[in-house]
């Protein structure tokens, strides 16, 4: 969505730009504001067919083929919502996107509300993120709309 694409203006246009499978806005649609995607020829939809089970979160695909960057399907906020797990050399980080917007939201355990495509699924997504953190406390969480990182 437009609130997560502003940095694209500073990136090369000839690299792949991806969206989650089933994301309603895959063809840019009205929700994209400004010219963030100007010059980007297409958004490539991530397909999770043949992905691996990354419980408790969901099905994941290894985007680079080396285990360093995983896309994980976790619908709720939107039909095609995706989390990203970065396996860095010094740190692992889960980018929660809009499944968990802030540290405060994570702390309360209350999922995204009425702005989600499916409120029940959005809460289940939040619950899965909490379960993940309980199982993997060494993985930092970076939230969709918060500068705070839970380490």
ChimeraX attribute file (.defattr): number of C-alpha atoms within 10 A of each C-alpha:
attribute: neighborCount
match mode: 1-to-1
recipient: residues
	/A:1	17
	/A:2	14
	/A:3	12
	/A:4	13
	/A:5	14
	/A:6	14
	/A:7	10
	/A:8	15
	/A:9	14
	/A:10	8
	/A:11	8
	/A:12	10
	/A:13	15
	/A:14	10
	/A:15	9
	/A:16	11
	/A:17	15
	/A:18	13
	/A:19	20
	/A:20	25
	/A:21	19
	/A:22	15
	/A:23	17
	/A:24	16
	/A:25	16
	/A:26	17
	/A:27	13
	/A:28	14
	/A:29	10
	/A:30	9
	/A:31	11
	/A:32	16
	/A:33	14
	/A:34	10
	/A:35	12
	/A:36	17
	/A:37	20
	/A:38	10
	/A:39	11
	/A:40	15
	/A:41	12
	/A:42	15
	/A:43	16
	/A:44	14
	/A:45	16
	/A:46	20
	/A:47	15
	/A:48	16
	/A:49	10
	/A:50	9
	/A:51	15
	/A:52	13
	/A:53	12
	/A:54	14
	/A:55	13
	/A:56	15
	/A:57	20
	/A:58	18
	/A:59	19
	/A:60	25
	/A:61	22
	/A:62	17
	/A:63	13
	/A:64	9
	/A:65	9
	/A:66	9
	/A:67	13
	/A:68	14
	/A:69	20
	/A:70	22
	/A:71	26
	/A:72	27
	/A:73	25
	/A:74	26
	/A:75	24
	/A:76	25
	/A:77	27
	/A:78	22
	/A:79	19
	/A:80	20
	/A:81	24
	/A:82	28
	/A:83	24
	/A:84	20
	/A:85	22
	/A:86	18
	/A:87	16
	/A:88	11
	/A:89	7
	/A:90	5
	/A:91	11
	/A:92	18
	/A:93	19
	/A:94	24
	/A:95	20
	/A:96	24
	/A:97	19
	/A:98	23
	/A:99	31
	/A:100	30
	/A:101	18
	/A:102	21
	/A:103	19
	/A:104	13
	/A:105	15
	/A:106	19
	/A:107	9
	/A:108	8
	/A:109	15
	/A:110	15
	/A:111	24
	/A:112	23
	/A:113	14
	/A:114	10
	/A:115	10
	/A:116	19
	/A:117	16
	/A:118	17
	/A:119	17
	/A:120	14
	/A:121	20
	/A:122	28
	/A:123	21
	/A:124	19
	/A:125	26
	/A:126	26
	/A:127	20
	/A:128	18
	/A:129	23
	/A:130	18
	/A:131	15
	/A:132	17
	/A:133	17
	/A:134	11
	/A:135	12
	/A:136	11
	/A:137	12
	/A:138	13
	/A:139	19
	/A:140	18
	/A:141	23
	/A:142	22
	/A:143	23
	/A:144	19
	/A:145	15
	/A:146	13
	/A:147	10
	/A:148	13
	/A:149	14
	/A:150	17
	/A:151	12
